[in-house]
Amino acid sequence: MHEILSSGGYNLEIMAEKYSEKSILILAAGAKGAIGSTLAAAVCSLNQGEKIVGDYLATQDRFERLGISSFFNFAGWDKNPISLRDAVNASGVVPKDISLDYRENLLTIGIKPPPDENMDLKSKVLHLMTDIREFRMNFPDDIPVLVNLLPACSEHGLASVSSLESLYEAKASRNIPDLAYVLAGVLSGVPVINFTPNEVELPVVLEEARRQQVPVAGRDGKTGQTYFKMVLASALKARKLRVDGWYSLNILGNADGKNLMEPGNVAGKLKNKTDFLDDVLGYRVGKDYDAPSHKVHIDYYPPRGDAKEAWDVIDFTGIFNMPMSMRLNLQGRDSILAAPLVLDLSRWMAALFRVGRSGPVAELAFYFKKPVGPVSGVTFEEQVRALNLLDRECAGPVVR
């Protein structure tokens, strides 16, 4: 391991301090996309000891007893033939003048091509499992965590499939690239995070995760507009102010925005962004109207790039049914908001893996629009409380 770290150009003095701890190996499906490449840059920056990333990790002071460090390694898959360094430059997310040191380290990160798209699902899974074994051999002391960052895809109707073999044989499974990565991770005994809106945590997959004793978290990372919508909705609910309507518009110009212009690809995303509001408030918004009054729109606007902008108009009522309204304009940066969440989630999954947790981790709902598993809390306060309770679980005995 020392040779690998040396060849990567990392600060060996920092590494010596962390060598006895367990590092985390992030295996990213979609490693050269906007979020993936920003994540890789963040990993290299952290490994250089730069606080510019570490100060934004909510889990920075957690899991010390489990021997989990804040040092990460990075690997994964992407069909883009350009180097990871060029992918960072092409995405335009990380300013070039922030640091030049880590950019050379990006060239040492191993990114493999995805399986041939003409393969059937089972062949893809076996191919990816071989890749995972090779990645783990390069970092034998790390705790691997697989992160799905692939683009949104169409809904598939595979939730009723009852066995792994039936899933392999289902025709629809060929069109869901994420499924191969998630299954390969689970069958390799690797914790899995689904940061995409794609429904890949099928009942048969979660059952296999329990059998393989690995935790799974997802779906659809709650990075910007939906996060603040949850916070505001929780605040309005606490004040007993009734929400009469909520209009949300998103404009973004990156590859994710372009992909979401396909009606089939955006359907799941929109559903995830709308369903949760009724859950938070405890009633259906606009039930007294003859048309929905909670509306979410996504539009591809190339000049914005990764600098996503979101507009929200919230109509609510007080006593005597007097109408009031609020406007929120978020000018965020999609990947800058997402990368620290993926780092935090990776540390959570490594910690849960060490204490023997398996199957869906519903307590991580704080991070997702459509959390998987029997979620007990939907408001901001309830989800923060669930995280604190989960932290206590991570204080249990280390079993692996």
Backbone torsions as a table, in degrees:
resi	resn	phi	psi	omega
1	MET	NA	-33.9	-179.0
2	HIS	-62.3	-38.3	180.0
3	GLU	-66.2	-40.2	-179.2
4	ILE	-62.8	-44.5	-178.6
5	LEU	-66.0	-37.5	179.3
6	SER	-64.6	-42.8	-178.0
7	SER	-66.9	-22.5	178.8
8	GLY	-80.9	-6.3	177.3
9	GLY	77.4	17.1	-177.8
10	TYR	-76.2	161.8	178.7
11	ASN	-71.4	105.5	-173.9
12	LEU	-69.2	-24.3	177.5
13	GLU	-67.0	-41.6	176.0
14	ILE	-66.0	-41.1	-179.2
15	MET	-62.0	-36.6	-178.7
16	ALA	-61.5	-36.2	179.6
17	GLU	-68.6	-29.8	-173.7
18	LYS	-101.7	-1.3	-169.7
19	TYR	-61.6	-32.9	-177.5
20	SER	-80.7	-10.2	180.0
21	GLU	-91.6	166.3	178.4
22	LYS	-88.7	115.5	173.2
23	SER	-80.4	167.2	179.6
24	ILE	-114.8	129.7	177.2
25	LEU	-99.7	107.3	177.3
26	ILE	-83.6	123.1	176.6
27	LEU	-108.7	104.9	-170.9
28	ALA	-102.3	121.8	169.5
29	ALA	-85.0	114.7	-172.0
30	GLY	94.0	44.5	-170.4
31	ALA	-70.0	-21.7	-175.8
32	LYS	-106.0	8.2	173.8
33	GLY	-73.0	-178.0	-176.4
34	ALA	-60.8	-48.2	179.7
35	ILE	-70.2	-44.8	-177.8
36	GLY	-60.5	-45.8	-178.7
37	SER	-70.0	-35.6	175.4
38	THR	-65.2	-39.0	177.1
39	LEU	-62.4	-43.7	178.5
40	ALA	-61.7	-42.3	177.6
41	ALA	-62.7	-39.6	178.7
42	ALA	-64.4	-40.6	177.8
43	VAL	-61.4	-48.0	179.6
44	CYS	-62.7	-39.1	178.6
45	SER	-64.7	-43.2	177.3
46	LEU	-60.7	-43.1	-177.5
47	ASN	-68.4	-19.2	174.2
48	GLN	-84.6	-3.3	179.4
49	GLY	82.1	17.3	-179.3
50	GLU	-81.3	128.4	-178.1
51	LYS	-74.5	-11.4	-174.9
52	ILE	-59.4	-22.2	176.0
53	VAL	-105.7	-46.5	-174.4
54	GLY	-57.5	-33.5	-178.9
55	ASP	-66.4	-13.9	-178.5
56	TYR	-101.2	6.9	178.9
57	LEU	-90.7	116.9	179.6
58	ALA	-68.9	-21.8	-178.0
59	THR	-95.4	9.2	-173.2
60	GLN	-53.1	-38.5	-175.6
61	ASP	-100.2	10.2	179.8
62	ARG	-98.1	160.7	167.5
63	PHE	69.2	16.3	178.6
64	GLU	-62.3	-37.2	-178.3
65	ARG	-63.5	-27.3	179.9
66	LEU	-82.9	-2.1	179.6
67	GLY	72.7	27.7	179.2
68	ILE	-98.1	120.6	-176.5
69	SER	-87.0	175.2	173.7
70	SER	-96.0	18.8	177.2
71	PHE	-97.8	135.2	-178.6
72	PHE	-123.6	152.5	162.6
73	ASN	-115.2	162.3	-172.1
74	PHE	-138.8	137.5	174.9
75	ALA	-156.6	-179.9	177.5
76	GLY	156.5	-154.3	-173.2
77	TRP	-136.2	146.6	172.3
78	ASP	-166.7	143.6	-178.9
79	LYS	-82.8	-13.7	180.0
80	ASN	-69.5	125.0	-175.4
81	PRO	-77.2	-12.2	-177.9
82	ILE	-70.1	161.3	179.0
83	SER	-69.6	160.4	178.5
84	LEU	-62.9	-36.2	177.4
85	ARG	-63.0	-42.8	178.1
86	ASP	-67.1	-32.0	178.1
87	ALA	-66.0	-39.8	176.1
88	VAL	-61.7	-45.6	179.8
89	ASN	-64.9	-39.9	-177.1
90	ALA	-68.2	-35.2	-178.6
91	SER	-69.0	-27.3	177.7
92	GLY	68.4	19.8	-177.6
93	VAL	-83.5	-50.1	-176.1
94	VAL	-88.5	120.1	179.3
95	PRO	-58.3	135.5	-176.0
96	LYS	-66.7	-22.2	-176.6
97	ASP	-91.3	2.3	-179.7
98	ILE	-70.5	-52.6	179.5
99	SER	-159.8	136.2	177.2
100	LEU	-102.5	-15.6	-174.1
101	ASP	-61.3	-45.6	-173.0
102	TYR	-73.9	-18.1	-174.6
103	ARG	-64.2	-32.2	175.5
104	GLU	-68.4	-34.5	179.9
105	ASN	-64.9	-27.4	178.4
106	LEU	-60.4	-29.5	-178.8
107	LEU	-71.4	-17.7	-178.5
108	THR	-90.1	-7.4	-177.1
109	ILE	-80.2	130.2	-177.3
110	GLY	-85.5	115.4	176.4
111	ILE	-117.3	123.7	-178.7
112	LYS	-96.4	154.4	173.9
113	PRO	-72.7	154.4	178.1
114	PRO	-71.4	165.4	175.3
115	PRO	-61.8	155.7	177.0
116	ASP	-56.9	130.0	-176.3
117	GLU	-66.9	-14.5	178.4
118	ASN	-83.5	-9.8	176.5
119	MET	-66.7	153.0	171.3
120	ASP	-78.0	169.8	-173.5
121	LEU	-59.4	-44.1	-177.6
122	LYS	-62.5	-41.6	179.2
123	SER	-65.0	-38.9	177.4
124	LYS	-62.9	-43.2	-179.4
125	VAL	-61.2	-46.3	-180.0
126	LEU	-63.3	-39.4	178.2
127	HIS	-61.4	-46.6	-177.8
128	LEU	-69.7	-32.8	176.8
129	MET	-64.0	-36.6	175.4
130	THR	-64.4	-42.9	177.0
131	ASP	-59.9	-43.9	-178.9
132	ILE	-61.9	-40.4	177.4
133	ARG	-60.6	-42.2	179.9
134	GLU	-65.6	-43.1	177.4
135	PHE	-59.5	-43.0	-177.7
136	ARG	-68.8	-31.7	176.8
137	MET	-65.0	-32.4	178.4
138	ASN	-72.5	-25.7	-179.0
139	PHE	-133.6	67.1	-171.1
140	PRO	-65.5	-21.3	-177.6
141	ASP	-95.4	-1.0	-177.8
142	ASP	-87.1	157.1	169.1
143	ILE	-94.7	113.6	-178.3
144	PRO	-79.9	144.5	174.5
145	VAL	-137.7	124.8	179.8
146	LEU	-92.4	131.5	-179.3
147	VAL	-119.8	122.9	178.2
148	ASN	-89.1	114.1	179.5
149	LEU	-122.3	22.2	-177.0
150	LEU	-73.0	161.8	-178.8
151	PRO	-64.5	158.8	175.4
152	ALA	-62.8	144.7	178.1
153	CYS	-134.0	175.9	-175.6
154	SER	-69.0	155.1	174.7
155	GLU	-68.4	153.2	-166.9
156	HIS	-127.0	-18.9	179.2
157	GLY	69.5	32.9	-177.9
158	LEU	-99.6	6.4	-174.5
159	ALA	-64.8	-22.9	-177.1
160	SER	-89.5	-3.1	179.5
161	VAL	-63.2	132.1	-168.6
162	SER	-101.6	-10.6	-178.8
163	SER	-146.9	160.6	-179.6
164	LEU	-63.3	-41.5	179.9
165	GLU	-64.1	-38.9	177.7
166	SER	-65.0	-35.6	178.4
167	LEU	-66.3	-41.4	177.9
168	TYR	-61.0	-34.5	-175.5
169	GLU	-86.3	-16.6	-177.0
170	ALA	-65.7	130.6	-178.0
171	LYS	-62.8	-37.1	-176.7
172	ALA	-64.1	-25.0	-176.5
173	SER	-66.2	-20.7	179.6
174	ARG	-68.5	-23.1	-174.5
175	ASN	-97.8	8.9	-179.1
176	ILE	-118.7	86.2	-176.4
177	PRO	-56.7	-35.7	-177.9
178	ASP	-57.7	-35.5	-173.5
179	LEU	-58.5	-39.4	-179.9
180	ALA	-63.3	-42.2	-178.9
181	TYR	-67.3	-44.9	-179.2
182	VAL	-63.2	-45.3	178.9
183	LEU	-64.5	-42.4	179.5
184	ALA	-60.8	-41.3	177.7
185	GLY	-63.2	-49.4	-178.9
186	VAL	-60.3	-47.5	-177.3
187	LEU	-70.2	-17.5	175.8
188	SER	-91.7	2.6	-179.3
189	GLY	74.1	30.7	-176.8
190	VAL	-111.1	129.1	174.5
191	PRO	-57.3	147.5	-174.4
192	VAL	-127.9	135.7	173.2
193	ILE	-117.3	124.4	174.9
194	ASN	-103.5	100.0	-177.6
195	PHE	-89.2	-1.7	-176.5
196	THR	-95.5	167.9	175.8
197	PRO	-80.9	1.9	-175.1
198	ASN	-78.1	134.8	-178.1
199	GLU	-81.8	88.4	-180.0
200	VAL	-113.7	-7.3	177.0
201	GLU	-88.1	63.4	-179.5
202	LEU	-67.7	156.0	178.5
203	PRO	-52.2	-40.1	-179.6
204	VAL	-67.8	-33.3	178.2
205	VAL	-70.7	-42.5	179.5
206	LEU	-66.6	-34.7	176.7
207	GLU	-65.4	-39.4	177.3
208	GLU	-66.3	-34.8	177.8
209	ALA	-63.9	-39.8	176.3
210	ARG	-64.7	-40.5	-179.1
211	ARG	-65.7	-39.0	-179.7
212	GLN	-85.4	-4.8	177.2
213	GLN	62.0	48.8	176.1
214	VAL	-126.9	144.1	176.9
215	PRO	-81.9	150.9	178.2
216	VAL	-132.2	134.9	178.8
217	ALA	-131.6	144.9	177.5
218	GLY	166.5	178.8	15.8
219	ARG	-130.1	150.2	172.2
220	ASP	70.7	93.7	-177.3
221	GLY	-54.2	134.5	-177.8
222	LYS	-96.6	89.7	-167.9
223	THR	-99.7	-46.3	-170.6
224	GLY	-129.6	-94.0	-174.0
225	GLN	-57.2	-45.3	-176.7
226	THR	-67.6	-33.1	176.6
227	TYR	-62.4	-49.3	-178.7
228	PHE	-70.5	-28.5	174.6
229	LYS	-64.1	-41.6	177.2
230	MET	-61.7	-43.6	-179.4
231	VAL	-62.7	-47.7	-179.3
232	LEU	-65.9	-43.3	179.6
233	ALA	-62.1	-39.0	178.1
234	SER	-64.5	-39.6	179.7
235	ALA	-67.6	-42.0	177.9
236	LEU	-64.8	-39.6	178.2
237	LYS	-63.5	-42.0	-179.7
238	ALA	-62.8	-31.5	179.5
239	ARG	-90.0	2.5	-179.0
240	LYS	60.4	30.9	175.2
241	LEU	-92.0	121.2	-171.1
242	ARG	-84.9	127.0	178.9
243	VAL	-82.0	122.9	-176.9
244	ASP	-99.1	-24.8	179.5
245	GLY	-169.3	152.4	-179.7
246	TRP	-147.6	116.3	-179.6
247	TYR	-111.1	126.2	-178.0
248	SER	-125.9	133.1	176.1
249	LEU	-126.1	132.5	175.5
250	ASN	-118.5	132.1	170.9
251	ILE	-125.2	130.9	178.0
252	LEU	-150.9	152.9	-172.8
253	GLY	-121.4	16.6	179.3
254	ASN	-89.7	-174.8	-178.0
255	ALA	-62.3	-31.9	177.8
256	ASP	-63.2	-44.2	178.8
257	GLY	-62.3	-41.0	179.5
258	LYS	-65.4	-41.5	179.4
259	ASN	-63.1	-34.6	-177.3
260	LEU	-76.6	-0.9	174.2
261	MET	-77.4	-13.7	174.2
262	GLU	-78.1	120.6	-175.7
263	PRO	-53.4	-39.1	179.9
264	GLY	-66.9	-35.0	-178.2
265	ASN	-75.2	-33.3	-174.6
266	VAL	-84.6	-16.7	-173.4
267	ALA	-57.2	-48.8	-179.0
268	GLY	-65.2	-38.7	179.1
269	LYS	-60.9	-47.8	-179.6
270	LEU	-64.2	-38.2	179.1
271	LYS	-63.4	-43.5	179.2
272	ASN	-63.2	-36.3	-176.1
273	LYS	-78.7	-16.7	-178.6
274	THR	-103.6	-39.8	-173.6
275	ASP	-58.7	-38.7	-168.9
276	PHE	-68.5	-26.2	-175.6
277	LEU	-62.1	-44.2	177.7
278	ASP	-61.1	-35.9	178.8
279	ASP	-65.7	-42.5	-179.8
280	VAL	-64.5	-46.2	-174.8
281	LEU	-78.3	-28.7	-179.1
282	GLY	89.4	11.3	176.6
283	TYR	-156.8	162.9	-179.4
284	ARG	-82.6	121.9	-179.0
285	VAL	-65.2	129.2	176.5
286	GLY	74.0	28.9	-176.3
287	LYS	-66.6	-17.7	-178.6
288	ASP	-86.5	-1.5	-179.8
289	TYR	-100.9	165.1	179.5
290	ASP	-89.8	7.8	177.3
291	ALA	-149.3	155.0	-179.1
292	PRO	-59.3	140.8	177.1
293	SER	-116.8	10.8	165.7
294	HIS	-110.4	108.2	-174.7
295	LYS	-124.8	137.7	178.3
296	VAL	-128.3	128.2	178.8
297	HIS	-125.9	143.4	175.9
298	ILE	-124.2	130.9	-179.4
299	ASP	-132.7	138.0	178.1
300	TYR	-83.8	119.8	-177.4
301	TYR	-132.6	93.0	-169.7
302	PRO	-50.3	-38.8	-177.6
303	PRO	-59.9	-22.0	-177.7
304	ARG	-73.8	-29.1	-176.5
305	GLY	58.6	-134.0	-179.1
306	ASP	-83.6	-6.1	-178.9
307	ALA	-83.4	79.8	-176.1
308	LYS	-68.5	141.5	175.7
309	GLU	-119.9	139.9	-178.5
310	ALA	-132.2	135.2	177.5
311	TRP	-118.7	132.4	177.1
312	ASP	-127.8	134.1	171.3
313	VAL	-117.1	119.4	-177.1
314	ILE	-115.5	119.9	175.3
315	ASP	-104.3	128.7	-178.8
316	PHE	-144.1	164.6	-177.0
317	THR	-125.2	154.4	175.5
318	GLY	-119.4	-157.3	-179.0
319	ILE	-62.0	152.4	-173.9
320	PHE	62.4	18.0	-179.8
321	ASN	57.0	30.7	179.6
322	MET	-73.9	125.6	-177.0
323	PRO	-77.7	143.1	175.1
324	MET	-139.0	165.9	179.4
325	SER	-149.8	160.8	-178.9
326	MET	-137.8	145.8	176.1
327	ARG	-121.0	134.9	177.0
328	LEU	-129.4	127.5	176.6
329	ASN	-121.1	109.3	178.7
330	LEU	-100.3	119.7	172.1
331	GLN	-107.5	87.8	-173.7
332	GLY	-106.3	179.4	175.7
333	ARG	-128.3	110.9	-168.5
334	ASP	-51.4	-55.3	-174.2
335	SER	-74.4	-30.4	177.7
336	ILE	-66.3	-34.4	176.4
337	LEU	-77.0	-33.6	-173.7
338	ALA	-78.1	-41.7	-172.5
339	ALA	-56.3	-46.5	178.7
340	PRO	-63.2	-32.4	177.4
341	LEU	-64.6	-40.6	178.6
342	VAL	-65.3	-40.3	176.9
343	LEU	-62.3	-44.8	177.8
344	ASP	-61.5	-46.7	-179.7
345	LEU	-62.0	-37.2	179.0
346	SER	-63.1	-39.6	178.2
347	ARG	-69.0	-40.2	175.8
348	TRP	-58.5	-46.8	-175.6
349	MET	-67.8	-37.7	176.9
350	ALA	-63.8	-41.5	179.6
351	ALA	-65.4	-45.0	-180.0
352	LEU	-65.2	-36.5	176.2
353	PHE	-61.4	-42.1	-177.9
354	ARG	-66.0	-31.3	-179.8
355	VAL	-94.5	6.4	170.8
356	GLY	91.1	15.6	178.5
357	ARG	-73.1	143.5	178.4
358	SER	-143.2	162.4	-178.9
359	GLY	78.3	-168.9	-176.2
360	PRO	-67.2	139.7	179.4
361	VAL	-108.1	86.5	-175.7
362	ALA	-67.8	-22.2	-178.2
363	GLU	-66.8	-12.8	177.8
364	LEU	-89.4	20.6	179.9
365	ALA	-57.5	-26.1	177.7
366	PHE	-51.6	-31.0	-173.5
367	TYR	-94.3	-5.5	-169.7
368	PHE	-131.3	148.9	175.1
369	LYS	-74.0	-37.6	-176.4
370	LYS	-129.8	73.6	-175.0
371	PRO	-63.1	148.0	-177.8
372	VAL	-98.4	132.5	179.8
373	GLY	111.5	173.1	-177.9
374	PRO	-74.6	84.2	-176.7
375	VAL	-70.4	130.1	-177.9
376	SER	-96.1	-17.4	-177.9
377	GLY	-132.2	139.2	-178.3
378	VAL	-121.0	-24.9	178.7
379	THR	-80.6	166.8	179.2
380	PHE	-56.6	-48.5	-177.7
381	GLU	-62.5	-42.2	-179.1
382	GLU	-65.2	-37.9	-178.2
383	GLN	-73.9	-34.4	174.5
384	VAL	-66.4	-40.3	178.4
385	ARG	-62.5	-39.7	178.4
386	ALA	-62.4	-38.1	177.2
387	LEU	-63.1	-41.6	-179.5
388	ASN	-65.8	-37.4	176.4
389	LEU	-67.3	-38.1	178.1
390	LEU	-65.1	-35.5	177.6
391	ASP	-60.7	-38.0	178.0
392	ARG	-65.7	-36.9	177.1
393	GLU	-62.2	-34.9	179.6
394	CYS	-73.8	-3.5	174.0
395	ALA	-87.9	1.4	-179.7
396	GLY	-73.4	-179.9	-177.7
397	PRO	-67.3	142.8	176.0
398	VAL	-75.0	124.7	-179.0
399	VAL	-109.6	-10.5	178.6
400	ARG	-160.3	NA	NA
